[in-house]
Amino acid sequence: MSDSPFRPTRPRRLRETPALRRLVSETRLDPADLVLPVFVREGAGGPLPISSMPGVVQHSLDSLKGAIAEAAEAGVGGVMLFGVPEVRDAIGSGATDPDGILNVATRVAVEAAGGALVVQTDLCLDEFTDHGHCGVLDALGRVDNDATLERYRDMALAQAAAGSELLGLSGMMDGQVAAVREALDDAGFLNTAILAYSAKYASAYYGPFRDAVESQLQGDRRTYQLDPGNRREGLREAIIDIEEGADVVMVKPAGSYLDVLADVSAASEVPVWAYQVSGEYSMIEAAAAHGWIDRKRAVIESVRSIKRAGADAVLTYWATELAKWIRAGEAA
């Protein structure tokens, strides 16, 4: 035995076996903490592959039912629906049409889910406008914040009437949570919840998503989405949304904004979610397809890092697949 009084600390003891590592794991993944984003295309005869998002499709109303059933069977917590209309106009009329693709898809999804998971809907105009912005434009071509709020009020009522349990306010208009909450309450939809995309950044990682919804965007969204260099602003936006009545707040994208996510999680009185966006998905899929990384390990690690930073739930295009891995004990 050494005469030295010093005994080295050995953290490696707790990494010695798979069972021990599992026992002391600080961050665990659960299928119920995952939300699957789903695209539904008007007029589609079947699922249509999205070239920039391998493995993700634009669903038809029929194939949507199967995707909902598969997600529910895997234990996924919810689905977030995005509509892809055949016709667009300046004010996004299809978003408030009861027979518009998103509202029809919501009714189909609610029936298919049968309460086994939470059916959520994207409340934004960008998929429905012929200019691709998240709001209506004024005479100078700028997004008119307050006129857009009136459209959001109408969208909220249409989506709630279709059966959406949680409305995902992703447009980043000032006052959108307060406006939608008031409209819902006044119409008797007291139990319809609001997910505020509070810290949504003007990110380069949205490119594949715009393919998925066939975006008509002209210009950019820097006047309403957050500057990627601003950390404090993300927290400020989340606090404002909580004060206006948001039931859940979200940070988007997730992977490049883990600092913002940690800030919001530490300060929030309501659940905090994060969206692992299309570009994050496609980068891992592309690298894995070239054999540069281990796909399964990279997927698990990426989602676990989002949870570790403070997300209570994660929107990810791998939700169903990852849920199956978790249930099979393959995500440790």
C-alpha positions as CSV (number, residue, x, y, z in Angstrom):
1,M,0.0,0.0,0.0
2,S,1.3,3.5,-0.8
3,D,2.3,5.8,2.1
4,S,0.7,8.7,0.2
5,P,-2.5,10.0,1.9
6,F,-3.9,11.0,-1.5
7,R,-6.3,8.6,-3.2
8,P,-7.3,9.6,-6.7
9,T,-11.0,10.2,-7.4
10,R,-12.3,7.6,-9.8
11,P,-15.5,8.7,-11.6
12,R,-14.9,5.8,-14.0
13,R,-16.3,3.4,-11.4
14,L,-19.8,4.5,-12.5
15,R,-19.1,3.8,-16.1
16,E,-17.8,0.2,-15.7
17,T,-20.8,-1.7,-17.0
18,P,-23.9,-1.0,-19.2
19,A,-26.1,-1.7,-16.2
20,L,-24.3,0.7,-14.0
21,R,-24.2,3.4,-16.7
22,R,-27.9,3.0,-17.1
23,L,-28.6,3.2,-13.4
24,V,-26.7,6.5,-13.0
25,S,-27.9,8.1,-16.3
26,E,-28.9,11.7,-15.7
27,T,-30.9,12.2,-18.9
28,R,-33.5,9.6,-20.0
29,L,-35.5,9.5,-23.2
30,D,-39.2,8.5,-23.1
31,P,-41.5,8.0,-26.1
32,A,-44.1,10.2,-24.5
33,D,-41.7,13.2,-24.6
34,L,-41.5,13.1,-28.4
35,V,-43.7,14.9,-30.9
36,L,-43.8,13.9,-34.6
37,P,-44.2,16.7,-37.2
38,V,-46.4,15.5,-40.1
39,F,-47.0,17.1,-43.5
40,V,-50.3,16.5,-45.2
41,R,-50.7,17.5,-48.9
42,E,-54.0,18.4,-50.4
43,G,-54.9,16.2,-53.3
44,A,-52.1,13.7,-52.8
45,G,-53.0,10.1,-53.8
46,G,-50.5,8.6,-51.5
47,P,-47.3,9.5,-49.6
48,L,-44.9,11.7,-51.6
49,P,-41.2,11.6,-50.7
50,I,-39.5,14.9,-49.8
51,S,-36.1,14.8,-51.6
52,S,-34.3,17.0,-49.1
53,M,-35.6,15.0,-46.1
54,P,-34.9,11.3,-46.8
55,G,-37.5,9.1,-45.1
56,V,-40.0,11.9,-44.6
57,V,-43.1,12.3,-46.8
58,Q,-46.0,14.6,-47.6
59,H,-48.9,12.4,-46.5
60,S,-52.2,12.0,-48.1
61,L,-55.3,11.9,-45.9
62,D,-55.3,8.1,-46.1
63,S,-51.6,7.6,-45.4
64,L,-51.9,10.1,-42.5
65,K,-54.1,7.6,-40.7
66,G,-51.3,5.0,-40.8
67,A,-48.7,7.4,-39.6
68,I,-50.9,8.4,-36.7
69,A,-51.6,4.7,-35.8
70,E,-47.8,3.8,-36.0
71,A,-46.9,6.8,-33.8
72,A,-49.5,5.9,-31.2
73,E,-48.5,2.3,-31.2
74,A,-44.9,3.4,-30.5
75,G,-46.0,5.5,-27.6
76,V,-45.2,8.9,-29.2
77,G,-46.7,11.8,-27.2
78,G,-48.2,13.8,-30.0
79,V,-48.2,14.9,-33.7
80,M,-47.8,18.4,-35.1
81,L,-49.7,18.8,-38.4
82,F,-48.7,21.0,-41.3
83,G,-51.0,21.5,-44.3
84,V,-49.7,21.8,-47.9
85,P,-52.6,23.4,-49.9
86,E,-53.0,23.3,-53.7
87,V,-54.0,26.9,-53.9
88,R,-52.5,29.9,-52.1
89,D,-53.5,33.6,-51.9
90,A,-52.3,36.8,-50.3
91,I,-54.1,36.3,-47.0
92,G,-53.8,32.5,-46.7
93,S,-57.6,31.9,-47.1
94,G,-57.1,28.2,-47.0
95,A,-55.9,28.4,-43.4
96,T,-59.3,29.4,-42.1
97,D,-61.5,27.4,-44.5
98,P,-63.1,24.5,-42.6
99,D,-62.6,22.4,-45.7
100,G,-58.9,23.5,-46.0
101,I,-56.3,20.8,-46.0
102,L,-55.0,21.4,-42.4
103,N,-58.5,21.5,-40.8
104,V,-59.6,18.4,-42.7
105,A,-56.4,16.6,-41.8
106,T,-57.0,17.6,-38.1
107,R,-60.4,15.9,-38.1
108,V,-58.9,12.8,-39.7
109,A,-56.0,12.7,-37.3
110,V,-58.2,13.2,-34.2
111,E,-60.4,10.3,-35.3
112,A,-57.3,8.1,-36.1
113,A,-55.6,8.9,-32.8
114,G,-58.6,8.1,-30.7
115,G,-57.1,9.9,-27.8
116,A,-53.9,7.9,-27.8
117,L,-51.7,10.9,-28.5
118,V,-52.1,14.7,-28.7
119,V,-53.1,16.1,-32.1
120,Q,-51.5,19.5,-32.5
121,T,-51.7,22.0,-35.4
122,D,-49.3,24.6,-36.8
123,L,-50.9,28.0,-36.5
124,C,-49.2,30.1,-39.1
125,L,-50.0,31.5,-42.5
126,D,-46.7,30.8,-44.4
127,E,-47.9,27.5,-45.9
128,F,-51.1,29.2,-47.2
129,T,-49.8,32.5,-48.6
130,D,-48.7,33.1,-52.1
131,H,-45.8,35.2,-50.8
132,G,-44.7,32.7,-48.2
133,H,-44.6,35.0,-45.2
134,C,-46.1,34.2,-41.9
135,G,-48.6,37.1,-42.0
136,V,-50.5,39.4,-44.3
137,L,-48.6,42.2,-46.1
138,D,-49.2,45.9,-46.1
139,A,-49.1,48.2,-49.1
140,L,-45.3,48.4,-48.9
141,G,-44.9,44.7,-48.8
142,R,-44.1,44.5,-45.1
143,V,-45.6,42.0,-42.7
144,D,-48.4,43.8,-40.9
145,N,-48.3,42.6,-37.3
146,D,-51.8,43.6,-36.1
147,A,-53.6,42.6,-39.3
148,T,-51.9,39.2,-39.1
149,L,-53.2,38.8,-35.5
150,E,-56.8,39.0,-36.8
151,R,-56.0,36.2,-39.2
152,Y,-54.5,34.2,-36.4
153,R,-57.6,34.6,-34.3
154,D,-59.7,33.2,-37.1
155,M,-57.2,30.3,-37.7
156,A,-57.3,29.5,-34.0
157,L,-61.1,29.1,-34.0
158,A,-61.0,27.0,-37.2
159,Q,-58.4,24.7,-35.8
160,A,-60.0,24.4,-32.4
161,A,-63.3,23.6,-34.1
162,A,-61.6,20.9,-36.1
163,G,-60.5,19.2,-32.9
164,S,-56.9,20.4,-32.4
165,E,-55.9,20.1,-28.7
166,L,-52.9,22.3,-28.9
167,L,-52.3,25.2,-31.3
168,G,-48.7,25.8,-32.3
169,L,-48.3,29.6,-32.7
170,S,-45.2,29.8,-34.9
171,G,-45.5,33.1,-36.7
172,M,-43.5,35.2,-34.2
173,M,-46.0,38.2,-34.3
174,D,-46.0,40.4,-31.3
175,G,-49.0,39.8,-29.1
176,Q,-50.0,36.6,-30.9
177,V,-50.5,34.5,-27.7
178,A,-52.7,37.1,-26.1
179,A,-54.8,37.6,-29.2
180,V,-55.3,33.8,-29.8
181,R,-56.1,33.2,-26.1
182,E,-58.7,35.9,-26.1
183,A,-60.3,34.6,-29.3
184,L,-60.4,31.0,-28.0
185,D,-61.9,31.9,-24.6
186,D,-64.5,34.2,-26.1
187,A,-65.6,31.4,-28.3
188,G,-65.8,28.9,-25.5
189,F,-62.6,26.9,-26.4
190,L,-61.3,27.3,-22.8
191,N,-59.5,24.0,-22.8
192,T,-57.7,24.4,-26.1
193,A,-54.0,24.8,-25.2
194,I,-51.4,27.1,-26.8
195,L,-47.8,26.2,-27.6
196,A,-45.9,29.4,-28.3
197,Y,-42.9,29.2,-30.6
198,S,-41.3,31.9,-28.4
199,A,-37.7,31.8,-29.3
200,K,-37.9,31.1,-33.0
201,Y,-34.7,32.2,-34.8
202,A,-34.1,33.3,-38.4
203,S,-32.2,30.1,-39.1
204,A,-30.5,28.6,-42.1
205,Y,-31.7,25.2,-40.9
206,Y,-35.3,25.6,-42.2
207,G,-34.4,24.9,-45.9
208,P,-35.7,21.3,-46.2
209,F,-38.9,22.3,-44.4
210,R,-39.6,24.9,-47.0
211,D,-39.3,22.1,-49.6
212,A,-41.7,20.0,-47.5
213,V,-44.4,22.7,-47.5
214,E,-43.6,24.0,-51.0
215,S,-43.0,27.4,-49.6
216,Q,-43.5,30.4,-51.8
217,L,-41.3,32.7,-49.7
218,Q,-40.0,35.9,-51.2
219,G,-37.3,37.6,-49.2
220,D,-36.6,36.5,-45.6
221,R,-38.2,36.6,-42.2
222,R,-35.6,38.6,-40.3
223,T,-38.1,41.3,-39.3
224,Y,-40.1,38.9,-37.1
225,Q,-37.9,35.9,-36.4
226,L,-35.0,36.3,-33.9
227,D,-31.4,37.3,-34.8
228,P,-29.3,34.1,-34.3
229,G,-26.8,36.1,-32.3
230,N,-29.2,37.1,-29.6
231,R,-29.4,35.0,-26.5
232,R,-31.2,37.3,-24.0
233,E,-33.9,38.1,-26.5
234,G,-34.9,34.5,-26.7
235,L,-35.6,34.4,-23.0
236,R,-37.4,37.7,-23.1
237,E,-39.8,36.5,-25.8
238,A,-40.5,33.3,-23.8
239,I,-41.3,35.4,-20.7
240,I,-43.6,37.6,-22.6
241,D,-45.5,34.6,-24.1
242,I,-45.9,33.1,-20.6
243,E,-47.3,36.3,-19.3
244,E,-49.8,36.4,-22.2
245,G,-51.1,32.9,-21.4
246,A,-49.0,30.4,-23.2
247,D,-49.4,26.9,-21.8
248,V,-46.1,25.7,-23.4
249,V,-43.2,27.7,-24.8
250,M,-40.7,26.5,-27.4
251,V,-37.2,27.1,-28.7
252,K,-36.5,26.6,-32.4
253,P,-34.2,25.3,-33.8
254,A,-32.9,23.1,-31.0
255,G,-29.3,22.0,-31.6
256,S,-27.7,25.3,-32.3
257,Y,-29.6,27.1,-29.5
258,L,-29.1,24.8,-26.5
259,D,-27.9,27.9,-24.5
260,V,-31.2,29.6,-25.1
261,L,-33.1,26.4,-24.3
262,A,-31.3,26.1,-21.0
263,D,-32.0,29.8,-20.2
264,V,-35.7,29.4,-20.9
265,S,-36.0,26.1,-19.0
266,A,-34.4,27.6,-15.9
267,A,-36.8,30.6,-15.9
268,S,-40.1,29.0,-17.2
269,E,-43.1,28.2,-15.0
270,V,-44.6,26.2,-17.9
271,P,-43.4,23.2,-19.9
272,V,-40.5,24.0,-22.4
273,W,-40.2,22.2,-25.7
274,A,-37.7,22.4,-28.5
275,Y,-38.0,21.7,-32.2
276,Q,-35.3,19.7,-33.9
277,V,-35.8,21.2,-37.3
278,S,-35.5,19.9,-40.8
279,G,-31.9,21.0,-41.4
280,E,-30.8,19.2,-38.3
281,Y,-32.5,16.1,-39.4
282,S,-31.2,16.2,-43.0
283,M,-27.6,16.8,-42.0
284,I,-27.5,13.7,-39.9
285,E,-29.3,11.7,-42.6
286,A,-26.9,12.9,-45.2
287,A,-23.8,12.2,-43.1
288,A,-25.1,8.7,-42.2
289,A,-25.9,7.9,-45.9
290,H,-22.3,8.6,-46.7
291,G,-21.1,6.3,-43.9
292,W,-19.5,9.2,-42.1
293,I,-21.4,8.7,-38.8
294,D,-23.3,6.0,-37.0
295,R,-26.9,7.0,-37.8
296,K,-28.7,5.5,-34.7
297,R,-26.1,6.8,-32.3
298,A,-26.1,10.3,-33.8
299,V,-30.0,10.4,-33.7
300,I,-30.1,9.3,-30.1
301,E,-27.3,11.7,-29.0
302,S,-28.8,14.7,-30.8
303,V,-32.2,14.2,-29.1
304,R,-30.7,13.4,-25.7
305,S,-28.6,16.6,-25.8
306,I,-31.8,18.6,-26.3
307,K,-33.4,16.9,-23.4
308,R,-30.2,17.5,-21.3
309,A,-30.4,21.2,-22.0
310,G,-33.8,21.4,-20.5
311,A,-36.5,20.4,-23.0
312,D,-39.5,18.7,-21.5
313,A,-40.5,17.4,-25.0
314,V,-38.8,17.4,-28.4
315,L,-40.4,17.8,-31.8
316,T,-38.3,15.5,-34.1
317,Y,-38.9,13.8,-37.4
318,W,-37.4,10.7,-35.8
319,A,-40.1,10.6,-33.1
320,T,-41.7,7.3,-34.1
321,E,-38.5,5.5,-35.0
322,L,-36.8,6.7,-31.9
323,A,-39.7,5.7,-29.7
324,K,-39.4,2.2,-31.1
325,W,-35.7,2.1,-30.2
326,I,-36.5,3.3,-26.7
327,R,-39.1,0.7,-26.2
328,A,-36.8,-2.0,-27.5
329,G,-34.0,-0.9,-25.1
330,E,-31.8,0.3,-27.9
331,A,-31.5,4.0,-26.9
332,A,-29.4,3.6,-23.8
